[in-house]
């Protein structure tokens, strides 16, 4: 084959490849929860020894310095999971697919792994700041903030509380680095913009309380309708009905719903104002049968958790305010 024919053949082949339509992929998901489920599947369990677990907890809480030798390999093993989670936080929707109709039997199996992944992400930010990569650290911690918001989305109070435990270390780490002058003006504005887009108390605690009320009511209805109410109560709650207590009546369930609805409205107030109003509702709660009271979450502690988030967010916003 002469040179001209060879060149012509190559050009013809290249034009055919260029003209060939590119592969068309289906649309990627907009649901962050699907990314998180995949991230959970990629996770590698950290060492279970107490010393390592203690170091992980203290480092994430800012109580211990970053230790690359001990903690670096753990993050390396979970790099794929952390990266997948961070990409998921940029998606606009998070639907965990909870089976609400199953009431107390709805699976919440992802909650423990979500807590571990949130901590690993916080530690990744600690690693980045230790290596003087402040922008990577900021991006990582802000991804943790968004992940905590997604974690609480559409869930009962257990998810809001886990989300709070995931959120606070990120807020506090950012506050520490900002106060120490490790963040640039651009990074401070980035943090401020992110925080101004979230609720002052972090999550919709009132909505979570409303779901809790629905789960509780479903429990009592099932107990009343069963052939052996006391055995059913113990099977669902893991403890017997209090000694001498009666199975909740329809009227009792109605009063339970009234109390829960009133408390839900209070949780829409700022935490300080809610504290006083919740004390006033205590009499209404104490009038309920003990078998019902045991199902009701401690709302003052819940409100204190809201206050913790409010304070941490406020302190961070103050620290990043450009002068």
ChimeraX attribute file (.defattr): number of C-alpha atoms within 10 A of each C-alpha:
attribute: neighborCount
match mode: 1-to-1
recipient: residues
	/A:1	6
	/A:2	6
	/A:3	8
	/A:4	8
	/A:5	10
	/A:6	11
	/A:7	12
	/A:8	11
	/A:9	12
	/A:10	11
	/A:11	12
	/A:12	11
	/A:13	12
	/A:14	12
	/A:15	11
	/A:16	11
	/A:17	11
	/A:18	9
	/A:19	9
	/A:20	9
	/A:21	8
	/A:22	8
	/A:23	6
	/A:24	6
	/A:25	6
	/A:26	6
	/A:27	6
	/A:28	6
	/A:29	13
	/A:30	15
	/A:31	17
	/A:32	23
	/A:33	22
	/A:34	17
	/A:35	21
	/A:36	28
	/A:37	18
	/A:38	15
	/A:39	23
	/A:40	20
	/A:41	11
	/A:42	16
	/A:43	19
	/A:44	16
	/A:45	12
	/A:46	17
	/A:47	10
	/A:48	9
	/A:49	8
	/A:50	9
	/A:51	9
	/A:52	14
	/A:53	13
	/A:54	13
	/A:55	18
	/A:56	21
	/A:57	15
	/A:58	14
	/A:59	21
	/A:60	26
	/A:61	18
	/A:62	17
	/A:63	10
	/A:64	13
	/A:65	13
	/A:66	23
	/A:67	14
	/A:68	13
	/A:69	8
	/A:70	12
	/A:71	19
	/A:72	15
	/A:73	12
	/A:74	18
	/A:75	21
	/A:76	13
	/A:77	15
	/A:78	22
	/A:79	19
	/A:80	16
	/A:81	24
	/A:82	25
	/A:83	13
	/A:84	18
	/A:85	27
	/A:86	24
	/A:87	13
	/A:88	27
	/A:89	24
	/A:90	14
	/A:91	16
	/A:92	11
	/A:93	15
	/A:94	22
	/A:95	15
	/A:96	20
	/A:97	10
	/A:98	13
	/A:99	12
	/A:100	16
	/A:101	11
	/A:102	11
	/A:103	17
	/A:104	17
	/A:105	12
	/A:106	12
	/A:107	13
	/A:108	15
	/A:109	8
	/A:110	13
	/A:111	15
	/A:112	12
	/A:113	17
	/A:114	23
	/A:115	17
	/A:116	16
	/A:117	25
	/A:118	29
	/A:119	23
	/A:120	25
	/A:121	28
	/A:122	29
	/A:123	28
	/A:124	25
	/A:125	28
	/A:126	28
	/A:127	23
	/A:128	17
	/A:129	19
	/A:130	15
	/A:131	13
	/A:132	12
	/A:133	14
	/A:134	20
	/A:135	17
	/A:136	17
	/A:137	27
	/A:138	24
	/A:139	16
	/A:140	22
	/A:141	28
	/A:142	24
	/A:143	24
	/A:144	29
	/A:145	27
	/A:146	20
	/A:147	28
	/A:148	28
	/A:149	23
	/A:150	26
	/A:151	29
	/A:152	24
	/A:153	21
	/A:154	19
	/A:155	23
	/A:156	22
	/A:157	21
	/A:158	16
	/A:159	24
	/A:160	27
	/A:161	19
	/A:162	18
	/A:163	27
	/A:164	23
	/A:165	17
	/A:166	26
	/A:167	27
	/A:168	21
	/A:169	23
	/A:170	31
	/A:171	24
	/A:172	19
	/A:173	22
	/A:174	25
	/A:175	23
	/A:176	16
	/A:177	17
	/A:178	22
	/A:179	14
	/A:180	10
	/A:181	12
	/A:182	17
	/A:183	21
	/A:184	14
	/A:185	15
	/A:186	11
	/A:187	17
	/A:188	21
	/A:189	16
	/A:190	15
	/A:191	24
	/A:192	19
	/A:193	12
	/A:194	15
	/A:195	20
	/A:196	11
	/A:197	8
	/A:198	14
	/A:199	13
	/A:200	19
	/A:201	22
	/A:202	25
	/A:203	22
	/A:204	20
	/A:205	25
	/A:206	19
	/A:207	19
	/A:208	21
	/A:209	26
	/A:210	20
	/A:211	18
	/A:212	23
	/A:213	23
	/A:214	17
	/A:215	20
	/A:216	21
	/A:217	19
	/A:218	16
	/A:219	20
	/A:220	23
	/A:221	15
	/A:222	15
	/A:223	21
	/A:224	17
	/A:225	10
	/A:226	12
	/A:227	10
	/A:228	10
	/A:229	19
	/A:230	17
	/A:231	15
	/A:232	20
	/A:233	21
	/A:234	13
	/A:235	12
	/A:236	14
	/A:237	13
	/A:238	10
	/A:239	12
	/A:240	15
	/A:241	20
	/A:242	14
	/A:243	8
	/A:244	8
	/A:245	12
	/A:246	13
	/A:247	19
	/A:248	20
	/A:249	13
	/A:250	12
	/A:251	9
	/A:252	16
	/A:253	19
	/A:254	13
	/A:255	18
	/A:256	25
	/A:257	17
	/A:258	15
	/A:259	20
	/A:260	22
	/A:261	15
	/A:262	15
	/A:263	21
	/A:264	20
	/A:265	14
	/A:266	20
	/A:267	24
	/A:268	15
	/A:269	13
	/A:270	15
	/A:271	23
	/A:272	12
	/A:273	12
	/A:274	19
	/A:275	19
	/A:276	12
	/A:277	16
	/A:278	18
	/A:279	12
	/A:280	11
	/A:281	15
	/A:282	14
	/A:283	11
	/A:284	15
	/A:285	20
	/A:286	11
	/A:287	13
	/A:288	17
	/A:289	19
	/A:290	18
	/A:291	19
	/A:292	23
	/A:293	14
	/A:294	14
	/A:295	16
	/A:296	16
	/A:297	14
	/A:298	10
	/A:299	17
	/A:300	16
	/A:301	11
	/A:302	18
	/A:303	20
	/A:304	15
	/A:305	20
	/A:306	24
	/A:307	19
	/A:308	17
	/A:309	22
	/A:310	17
	/A:311	15
	/A:312	21
	/A:313	25
	/A:314	16
	/A:315	14
	/A:316	22
	/A:317	23
	/A:318	14
	/A:319	19
	/A:320	23
	/A:321	13
	/A:322	12
	/A:323	4
